Amino acid sequence: MTNLNTNPKKILKDPDLNQKKEDSNLNSSVTQNPQLIQKETILNSSQKTTTTKNEKKIEIEIENDPNNKTKEKKNYQKPISEMDLDEIKKEKTNWFAYVMNKNPNIKTLREQVFPLARSESFGRIFGAGKEQTKENLSRDIILQLIMQHLMAIGFRETTKSIEKEAKIKYEPHYLRDSRLQNLIRTAVKNVDFIWDQTINDYHNQINETSTGISLVEHFHSLGIEEQEDDIDELNSIWDDEEVNNIIYKENKENENSEIIAASLNKLVELLTHEKKRNVLYTKTFLMTYQSFTTPRKLLAKLIQRFHIPPEKEEIYKGRKKIIRLRVCNFLRFWITDYFEDFQPKLLPELIDFIDNSIRTANMIKMANNLKEIIERNLNENDESKENTYKTPPDPKLPKNIFSPKLNLFDVDEEEIARQLTLIEFKIYSKIKPSELLNLAWSKPKLRHKSPNVLALIHQFNKVSLWIVTIIVKRDKLKNRRKILAKIINIATFLRKQENFNCVMAILSGLGSAPISRLKYSFEDLSTKYRLDLEDLENELSTENSFQNYRKKIKQSSPPCIPYFALYLTDLTAVEDGNKDEIQGLINFGKRKLIYDLISEIINFQKASYNFQSVHQIETLLLNLENIDEQEAYTRSLKLEPRGARKDEILN
């Protein structure tokens, strides 16, 4: 048998000849000649060989080949072509790729023998260029995918128009769901770096900014978000083993035992247990369950719990009615407090369960009650939650309120504070518990789940940078002194309104590098303003993990906007310091810690501020002037150069 490895240069010289022989020679090349890799290395190092030397070496190889029976140099008829010579002169990496592409069987064998080599092929497939994509996805395939997607979402007339215009007949597919969406879901699943991409021109981000949005947010809006896996999603709640599916803080089951960890099935069972009822447990579960499962899967588990299997009917005969009642009561609690969990996709499934399971189980009154709660939530709007029982104080309007030249320096400091508070509370009150789970706001892959958290962070940064901007844009020392006094007044009124978040945004701006170095600007402040600023800084001091502020916030009651970033810091500490699972079970103790923190946030949403919105002032505050921090620092250095005396500063 001819050895594939005896003449590697001949393989390069005549690719067609190699292709004819490679199948029969492949096995012997690996088993009989272990010098394959060594020959390949020698081959790769001969990049700059001249035509004459190449021809001479090829002749020597043929002469020394033990499988070459003729031993005649002249038997090698075909000279190296100019194209082959150009390939030989290429860089080694390209030259090796040329060999592999000309010999796909060798490439396949290499990837089977050396697993690390597989990453090369995977990389080429995953990072396919435009040409390779065009080869694999023809025009007809793409059009069929598009038409099947349109048919799946009910756009039949559009599909017919494509058939007519493209002159291609739609081939119906057995799948009812969109193949295009499923393919994209598969492509993006478990691929981390794709979530870091941004689409800058898709639409403006929060509060009319144009900083771009996460790619996953775009996927989410198109209905192709990643599908999440779940613990116990395939196990029926009735088939779960009775042992090793729950851990208590105490080594006994009783009414007061705190759950440390449990399976999803066990957690749902306890929610609807015929004997045990724990309101705090139910609240904790509802607030945190989306950190370990999804609304759809929770509803599926409740439906499983409602329908007792025939083989277990006898065992649960006396408890069947009470179990079903517990399921319905939990649903009522869930729909009332977390109706957003069902919209828009899950609502039809819920209604179907009510109509075709609860109603048909002779629980007509309960079914009607659940439908009424759904109807009430669908008709409810944000305005209905406003505080209307009390007349708000008259707004403090400037004389030029209707002037197109109106600016914030014409407006009273207290009214600016009121309007800032209304803007912030509007965002803060929309934050849902699910937005605060799994550190979603900080992860590109999950941040689409935290739109209101991100909006509040954005508002904080915008106010902070606005403070920096309006100070460094005042060239004269006396003007900076006036603007600092106005800012401190605004912060003092915000403090009286218990809008700690906005107070901290202002202090953050005053403590930034471009502003904190302007010592002469602060020195010129009157004693009153310096003391007011000192009081604000003491109350929101970072010392001892915001000890002073934490004491104050515990004494506060709604309406109030707490310093939100501190909650995010505390949630991060809980998430990072506790595992999601214990012995393969859901760490419910961790969820209890998260519940305690989120409950404080939600508690301050219960009452809104009784201020009247002023459109003109609100518009100015929604379009605050901002410059970037680098420009601000450059301006700061010009205002008060390093080492400058006060008499050298423009007054």
Secondary structure, DSSP 8 states (H G I E B T S, - for coil): ---TTS-HHHHHH-HHHHHHHHHHHHHHHHHT-TTHHHHHHHHHT-TT--HHHHHHHHHHHHHH-TT-SS--GGG------HHHHHHHTS-HHHHHHHHHHH-HHHHHHHHHH-GGGHHHHHHHHHT--HHHHHHHS-HHHHHHHHHHHHHHTT-HHHHHHHHHHHT------S-SS-HHHHHHHHHHTT-SGGGG-EETTSS-BGGGB-S-EEHHHHHHHHT-------TTSSS-TTTS-SSSSEEESSSS--TT--EEEE-HHHHHHHHT-SS---HHHHHHHHHHGGGTS-HHHHHHHHHHHHS--GGGTTTTTTTHHHHHHHHHHHHHHHHHH-GGGGTTTTHHHHHHHIIIIIGGGT-HHHHHHHHHHHHHHHH--GGGGS--SS--------TTTT-TT--GGGS-HHHHHHHHHHHHHHHHTT--GGGGSTTGGG-TTTGGG-HHHHHHHHHHHHHHHHHHHHHHT--SHHHHHHHHHHHHHHHHHHHHTTBHHHHHHHHHHHTSHHHHT-HHHHHTS-HHHHHHHHHHHHHT--HHHHHHHHHHHHH--SS-B--HHHHHHHHHHHHHHS-SEETTEEEHHHHHHHHHHHHHHHHTTSS-------HHHHHHHHT-----HHHHHHHHHHHS-TT--GGGS--
